[in-house]
Amino acid sequence: MTEPKKLILNLFEMNTVSHITHGLWTLPGNNRHRFNDISYWLELAQILEHGGFDGIFLADVVGAYDVFRGGPETAIREGLQIPSNDPLLVIPAMAAVTERLGFGVTFSTSYEPPFAFARRMSTLDHLTHGRVGWNIVTSYLPNAARNFGLAEEIPHDRRYAIADEFLDVVYKLWEGSWDDGAVIADAAGKTYTDPSKVRYIDHVGENFRVAGPHLSQPSPQRTPVLYQATGSPAGIAFAGRHAELVFTGGRTTADFVQNAERMTDAAARHGRTADDLKFIVQAGVVVGRTEEEASDKWRTYREQSSLDGILAHSGFPFDPTVFPRETLVRDALAQAGIPEKAVPTAAPDTTIGQLIDGIAGGREGRFFVAGTPRVVADEIERWLDEDGIDGINLRQYHSFDTARDFAELVVPELRARGRLLEGGPTLRERLFGRGPRLPENHIATRYRGGANLTVPVPPLFG
Ligand SMILES: Cc1cc2nc3c(=O)[nH]c(=O)nc-3n(C[C@H](O)[C@H](O)[C@H](O)COP(=O)(O)O)c2cc1C
């Protein structure tokens, strides 16, 4: 009999008050306001480690949400990703109190050059003994661009072209600049590192010039595990070349399967196989000891949810809350001076009330379940076996109840069904069941041993 497919289990987090479940920080007992305090991260990491989670995944943005209502006030009032702190800096604290929890962390390729970031990630990979992953993003907030000296965002596909070169630089540093065994720490010979095994990378490209050598010696994984979230053609081409875990989704099973196929095809174009790519979806799970307990919790969460937060997060182009519910969307858009095509999600002949109800109620999507541990585990097995996902990023409605409930009620059920991963010690070994380093068919490995450092990679597209 073949082994059942195992679930990659991550908690979705952000070093902020309100990440994606807006309004819920106000729930009794919610710890979200403690995110500035190191004790928050220590407590959370221990819950996850002992609760059977594989990783914590930290989102990040480098600007404020200031499109909705023409300014950042709504986001600021809501605690919507502002205030927010640097995600990298909480990782060593969590690593110190755990042994196998993985850390996926978001960093943007659009604004800060690659050399210092490569060093920071190598440092983290050393300090965690090989438990870090990088969520590669190109950033999407107009305000982020203005924080880094640009008048406006770099166009979408151009951001991916820059990201592709950014990756080329960090691969040279992580994989090519130092050989294994370079550090010999030979006290008698007075040689810490053998200089013949360390080299410049001399990268000269369209966007970056980096001499090297890399300042960190090789870490357990060298290149951190590579994550990416995308759906666009440029992003899929990028994922095909680089990503090991892709966040994707879909409103139906067929949608998800089609998205996954596109990614797998893109990976095949780079000589990679279906085993080299895993798919993670964001999932909502509300579990109770009884159906009633689960539905009570879910009702409370929904009642407390903030429409303003949702609208500001999506950068909604007009404010539907100022119109009477029975107003037609078409009339509201006309009054707000917004062309109908600017709001593709709002059918012009529906009412503002219908629009608002859809926005407030329609966010949970395909990968959501509320119920007893058995119902939840059945549904997760369906996601694994019928949709074909490899893992979830668990959305938090309440910190720490969401993680604790999942750990106490769902994890034992999944474990009994043989659905949880084991192994490690590095994150890559745990997720892929093979070595700590990238496999030979990944483009980054072309630089091993200092090969190909000045041979350009073919452009990703165009
Ligand atoms: C689960 C998930 C998590 C994401 N986390 C972040 C994040 O932390 N920071 C960020 O700038 N973008 C984040 N994004 C947005 C993606 O980086 C990307 O902009 C989005 O998926 C659109 O990609 P595309 O333009 O290639 O289709 C996330 C997307 C998803 C689906």
The ligand as an SDF file (V2000), in Angstrom:
LIG
                    3D

 31 33  0  0  0  0  0  0  0  0999 V2000
   -0.1890   33.2850    0.6560 C   0  0  0  0  0  0  0  0  0  0  0  0
    0.4060   34.5510    0.1070 C   0  0  0  0  0  0  0  0  0  0  0  0
    1.2910   35.2690    0.8970 C   0  0  0  0  0  0  0  0  0  0  0  0
    1.8560   36.4550    0.4250 C   0  0  0  0  0  0  0  0  0  0  0  0
    2.6900   37.1560    1.2200 N   0  0  0  0  0  0  0  0  0  0  0  0
    3.1800   38.3200    0.7740 C   0  0  0  0  0  0  0  0  0  0  0  0
    4.0030   39.1040    1.6200 C   0  0  0  0  0  0  0  0  0  0  0  0
    4.2470   38.7530    2.7540 O   0  0  0  0  0  0  0  0  0  0  0  0
    4.5100   40.2470    1.1420 N   0  0  0  0  0  0  0  0  0  0  0  0
    4.2580   40.6770   -0.1370 C   0  0  0  0  0  0  0  0  0  0  0  0
    4.7870   41.7180   -0.5260 O   0  0  0  0  0  0  0  0  0  0  0  0
    3.4710   39.9520   -0.9570 N   0  0  0  0  0  0  0  0  0  0  0  0
    2.9180   38.8110   -0.5240 C   0  0  0  0  0  0  0  0  0  0  0  0
    2.0810   38.1070   -1.3240 N   0  0  0  0  0  0  0  0  0  0  0  0
    1.8130   38.6190   -2.6690 C   0  0  0  0  0  0  0  0  0  0  0  0
    2.7180   37.9260   -3.6700 C   0  0  0  0  0  0  0  0  0  0  0  0
    4.0750   38.1710   -3.3910 O   0  0  0  0  0  0  0  0  0  0  0  0
    2.4020   38.3910   -5.0910 C   0  0  0  0  0  0  0  0  0  0  0  0
    2.5200   39.7730   -5.1810 O   0  0  0  0  0  0  0  0  0  0  0  0
    1.0280   37.9710   -5.4920 C   0  0  0  0  0  0  0  0  0  0  0  0
    0.8540   36.5920   -5.2820 O   0  0  0  0  0  0  0  0  0  0  0  0
    0.7710   38.2960   -6.9620 C   0  0  0  0  0  0  0  0  0  0  0  0
    1.7900   37.7000   -7.7500 O   0  0  0  0  0  0  0  0  0  0  0  0
    1.7600   37.8030   -9.2990 P   0  0  0  0  0  0  0  0  0  0  0  0
    1.6770   39.2390   -9.6210 O   0  0  0  0  0  0  0  0  0  0  0  0
    3.0110   37.1510   -9.8080 O   0  0  0  0  0  0  0  0  0  0  0  0
    0.5470   37.0350   -9.7370 O   0  0  0  0  0  0  0  0  0  0  0  0
    1.5110   36.9340   -0.8730 C   0  0  0  0  0  0  0  0  0  0  0  0
    0.6100   36.2050   -1.6500 C   0  0  0  0  0  0  0  0  0  0  0  0
    0.0460   35.0430   -1.1680 C   0  0  0  0  0  0  0  0  0  0  0  0
   -0.9420   34.3110   -2.0440 C   0  0  0  0  0  0  0  0  0  0  0  0
  1  2  1  0
  2  3  1  0
  2 30  2  0
  3  4  2  0
  4  5  1  0
  4 28  1  0
  5  6  2  0
  6  7  1  0
  6 13  1  0
  7  8  2  0
  7  9  1  0
  9 10  1  0
 10 11  2  0
 10 12  1  0
 12 13  2  0
 13 14  1  0
 14 15  1  0
 14 28  1  0
 15 16  1  0
 16 17  1  0
 16 18  1  0
 18 19  1  0
 18 20  1  0
 20 21  1  0
 20 22  1  0
 22 23  1  0
 23 24  1  0
 24 25  2  0
 24 26  1  0
 24 27  1  0
 28 29  2  0
 29 30  1  0
 30 31  1  0
M  END
$$$$
